[in-house]
């Protein structure tokens, strides 16, 4: 059964357009509440869910609609206010709740918003659960009467609880004293907690992208715009810079020289740190987009490497299936499963900082001789109804490009799970060849 509403990371779209409208979100809350009631069964009290959000102005409207939908199904609601997505996952688990809900469109601009869910264990929910919700959406609502309605209250110490959790993911003796660190929260959900965590661990903190106004999330700041971080690190002569995205599950890092490290490099650094400390690791998980150089370097150190589909939920599935701990994406989604059940930009940042400080080598030293293959990634907007898989022009262009690469690179073409975009990636030993090949593919798509 195909899904009508759920994509690769919950439900996402433009506010005011279906499905991101208050009437649909109310119905969604009601449908999810009915699924929770059915799963819980009788005699165990009413379910309780936590709703968190990022800093988009639409969060107020959608939070109210979602709260009403849950209450109408007899579900109690806790409200955290602005909190990173992984913070909601943590609190859902720590407070023994039935479900965590986040209102966020992650790295998208403020006109977009979305809804994603976490299980009682703080992890992404399986496809079967999403299909059950969609089936409930297709049924007539079963409104609770006045004796069965749910209630709502705010969690006053949500941020403080999450700050303490983050600090607890590093060694008790670990300190950032003596380091000046720039942190960029993308005017998003971590605008208060990220500077607080670093300050409480002893760092001198320079905060940028920490002044949300409801409309500036991800606008020129954060993990998707690391140029702001690079400039700030150089301006303030900082030792390191950390950039998160709007819901704080992505991470990019800049060192004192202005060198930017992406998620592929950070994953490799975390693996190397564990290996150098004698920890036994069987392997790591990347995605179809992970740079080929990372795979080759890990295999050279005797580790297995598995590529999942693009999306942190698929990386997580592969890690759980194998009992492994470390995985990630080049975009900066990193999973460290002995510290958190989901990707967490702030927790990942602390793990990277600890690795860099512990050996005294810095990030550059941890990466050793790793040199990434040049990659060109182009996003081409798809027209409504455009079937790129059946496009003969694209097929011919792809065949020609792969013949020219002749084993010296690779091509990956995939549709975005959240936007009407076709993502074209070409990786090659020669940067010019990668760029020319990707542009050739893009022209084929546009020509169609």
N, C-alpha and C positions, 0 to 999 in steps of 0.2 A: 504494500500500500504506500503510495507516494504521500509526501507531506505538503499541505497547502500553505501553511504559515511558517513553520520552523525551517530555518536555514542551518548553516554550519555552526552558528553561535547564537542560538535563540531566535527571536523574532525581531527584525530590524527594518526600518524604513524612514521615510520623511514624515515629520509630524504634521498632522492634519490630512494626510492621505492614508487610505487603507493600507495596512491594518493599524497604523499608529494613530488611532483616534480614540477619544475617551470612551465612546460607546463600545468599541471592540475590546478595549483593555478591561472595561468592567466585565464584559462577557467572558474574557479570558480568565480573569480572577475567579469568576464563578465556576467556570469549567475546571480549572485546576483544583479549586476547593472541593468539587465533587469527586475528582479523582483521588484526592487525599483522603476524603471521607471513606471512599470505597476501599482504599488500601489499608486504612487504619482498622476498619471493622467496628463493631459495637462494643460498648463497655469500657473504652479506654480514654474517655474524655475527648474534647474537641481538639483538632489539629491546631498547631501554632506555626506561623511563618514569619520570617524576617524580611522586610523590604528595605533595601539600601539604594542609593542613587549616586550619580555623579552631579556635576554642577550646571547642567543644562537647564534653561528656564522652563522647558517643557516638563521637567521632572516633577514640579509641583502638581500640575494637572494630572499626569499619568499616575503619580503616587496616590492621589485621592481616588481616582477611578479604580485602580487595582485594589486599594483598601476596601472600597465599597463592594467590589466583586467578591472578595474573600469573605467579608462579613455576611453577605447575602447567602453564602453557602455554609454558614455556621463555623467559620474558621477565624481564630484569633490572630491578630496582627501585631508585630513589633516593628517600630520604625526607627531606623538608625540615623536618618539624615545622610548627608554626603559621606561616603565611605568607599574606599577602593573595593573593586569587585572581589579580590581575594580576602579582604577583610570581612565581607559578608559571608563568604564560604567558611572562614574560620569561626565566626560567631555562631553560624548555624550549627556547626559541630559542637562548639564549646557550650552552648546553651541548651543542647539536646533538643533542638527544634525539628520539625518535620520537613521544612523546606526553606531555602534561601532564595530571594528574588532580587535581581539587580536591574535598575532602570539606567541603561547606558547604551550608547552606540560606540563605545570604545574610542578608536582613533578617528572616527568620522566627525565632520563639522557639526556645529550646534543645531542646524535645522533638522538633523536626524536624531532619532532615539530608538531604543530597543528594550527588550525584556529577555533576560536570561535567568536560568534556574540552577540551583544547586541542591543536591540530595542532603539528607540528614548527616551524611558522612563528609559533606563539604566538597563533593566531586560533581562533575558534570553528569547529567542524567542520560540514560540510554535512549536509543531511538524508540523502543517500545513504549516508554513513558510518554514521549512526545506524541506518538500516535494515539495513545489513550486520551490525551488532552484534546487532540484534534477531533476524535470521535465524540467527546463530550461537548465540544463546541457545536457540533452538528445537531445535537439534541436540543429540544425545548428546555429553557431554564427551569430549575426546580427551586424556587425561592424559599428560603427558610422563613418560618413565621417568627413573631416577636419573641417567642420563648427560646428560640434556637439561634438567634443572630450572634455573630462573632463580635468581639470587642477589639479595640486598638489602644496601644500606649507606646510612648517613646522610650528608647533605651538611652538613658542619659549619659552613660559612660562607655558608649560603643567605641569611640576613638581611643580612649585611654586603654581599654582592654586590648585593642588591636596593636597599639604601640608597644605594650608590654610583650605581646606575642612575638612581634618582629624582633625585639631585642633578645628574646629567649632563643632565637634560632642560631645565634653565634656563641662561641665559647664564653663562659663567664668572665674570663680574663681579657677578652678582646676589647681593645680601646682604639678609638680614632683620635685620641688626643695628639695635638701637634699637626694635624692635617686640616687644610682648608679645602672644603668640598662645596662645589656648586650643585644645587639640586633644582631641576626644572620639572614641575608637576603638571605642565601643559594647561594651567588654569583649570585643572580637573579635580578628581575625587581625592587625590593625595595632597592637596595644597596645604593642609594643616599637619597631617600625620608624618609626611616624609621629612620635612625640616625638623620636626620634634624628635623623631627616632635618631637622626644623625647627631643632633645636638646632645641628646641624652647619652649618647655613646662617646661624647667628648670632642666631636669635630667642631671646627669653626665653620659655620654654615652660611653660604650665600644663596638666598632663595630667589629664583626667577620663575615666571610662569605660575605664581602662587597668589594671584589676585583675580579670582573669577568674578565675572559680572553676569553670568547666565548665557552670554553670547560669544565669549572668546575662547571657549574650550578648544584645544588643539590648533588655535589660530596663530601660526608662526612660532609656536613653542612645542616642547615635548619630544617624544621619541620619534615622531614622524617629521619633525623639523629640527634636527640636531644642530643646525648651523647656529641657532641661538645659544645653545650650550657651548659650542666650540668658542664662540666669540666671548662669552662670559668667563670661561676658564682662562682664556688668555688675558682678558681685561683685568681680572682680579688676581692673576698669577696664582691660581689655585693648583692644588696637587691633583685633583680629579674632579670630574663632573659626571652627574647621573641625570639621565632624562627618562621620565616615565610618560606614558600616554594618558589619555583622558580618564580611563578607569583604573590605571596603575597596574596593569598586568604585563606591560611591555617595558623593556629596559634597553637603553643605549648608554655607553660609557665613553668618556673622553679623558685622556691622560693629560699631564701637564704640558706636553709638547703639542697639544691640539689634535692628537691622533684619535680618530673615532673607531670604536670597536663595536661590531654588530653582534647579533645573537649567535651566529655560527662560531665566531671567535670566542665569545664568552662561554659557550658550552664547552668548547675545547679546553679553555683555561680551567674550568671547574673540574673536568675529567682529569687533567694533568695534575692539579693540586691533590686530588684524592689519590691518584696513583703514586705520587711522590711521597705521600704520607703512609704508604703501605696498605691502603684500603683495596680490597679485592673487588674489582668490577668486571663483570662479564661483557658489558657492552653499553652502548648509548643509542638513543633514538633521535633521528632528525626527520626531515620531511623530503618530499620530492624536490624542494627548492634548496636544500642544504648544499653548500659549496662542496664540490668534488674533492678539493684539497683536504677538507676536514675528514671526510671518510677515509681517504688514503692515509692521512697522518695517524688516525686512531687505529686503523688496521695494522699499521707499521709498529704500533705499540702493543699489538696482540689482542686488541679489543674487537669485538663484533660491532657492526654498525647496521642499523635497520632504518629504512626510509618509510615513514608513514605518509598518508595523504596530508595535504596542507590543512592546518588547523590544530590548535593545541589539544582539542578533544581526541583527535586521532593519535597524536603523540602519546597522550596519556593512556589510551587503550593499549598501544603497543608496549609501553612500559609495564603496565599492570599484567599483561599477558605473559611477560617474560620475567617478572619480578625484578626489574632493573630500577635504578634510581634517577638517572640523569637523562634529560632530553630537552629539545628546544627547536626553535625556528630562527631563521636569520633576522626576522622582524623584531626579535627581542623577547618573545614568549619563551621563558625557561621554566623547566619543571625540575624541582629538587624534592623528590618524594619522601626523603627522610626528614624533611622540614615542613612541608605543607602538602595538602592533598590536591592543590591546583597551582597553576602558574601565578607567580606573585612577583611583580617587578621590584618591590622594595625588599622582600626576602632574598631574591636573586642578587640584588645589589649588595646586600650585606655579605652574602656568600662570596661574591667576586672581590669585595674589599678585603675580606678576611684572607682569601687566597693570595691577593696581591701583597698584603702587609706581612703575612706570616713568613714567607720565605725571603722577604726583602728584595725580591727580584722585580716587583711591579708586574703589570700586565704584559708588557713587552717581553719580559723574561720568561713568563709562563708560556707564552706562545712559541718561544724558541724559533725554529726555522719554518714555522707554518706560513706559507704564502698562498693566499686565496687566488683561485682562478678568476680572471675578470668575468663578470656577469653583467649582462644588459637585461633589464626588466622594463618592458613597456606595457602600459595599460591602454587598451583601445576600447572605446565605448561601443557597445552593441546596440543596434537599432531594434525596436520592438519586433519580436517574431524572427529575428535573424538566427538562422540555424548554422552556426559556424562549423559544426561537425560534418555537415553535408556540403560544405563549400569547396568546389573543385579547385578554385584559385588558391585557397589556403593550403589544400592538400599538395598541390603541385609545388608551391613555394617551400613548404616544409620538406618535401622530398629533395628539392634542389639544395636547400641549406644543409641538410644532413649529409648529402653526398659531398658537399664542399668541406664540411667539418672532418669527414673521413676518420672518425674515431678520436679526433683531437678536441672534442667538446660534446655538448649535448643540447637538445632542444626540449623545452617543456611548455605545453600550451594547455591552459585550464581556464575555466570560467570562475569568476569571483563568486563566493557563496553569499555575499552581502550586497553587492552592487552590480548594475548591468555592464560589467566590464569583462573583457577577455584579457587575461594576463599572459604575456609572451615573454619567455625567458630563454636566453641563449647564453651558454657558458662555453668559453673557449680559451685556449692557452694565449691567444692573441686578442687584446682588447678591441682593436679595430675590427677584426673579423666578427667578434661577438656583436658589436654595435651594428655593423652593416647587415648582418644576418637577421637581427631582430627587427630592424627597420624594413627589411624586405618582407618579413612576415606581416608586419603591421600594415604595410601598403596593400597587401593582398586582402586583409580583412576590411580595410576601409573601402577598397575597390568594389567589394561585394555589396 
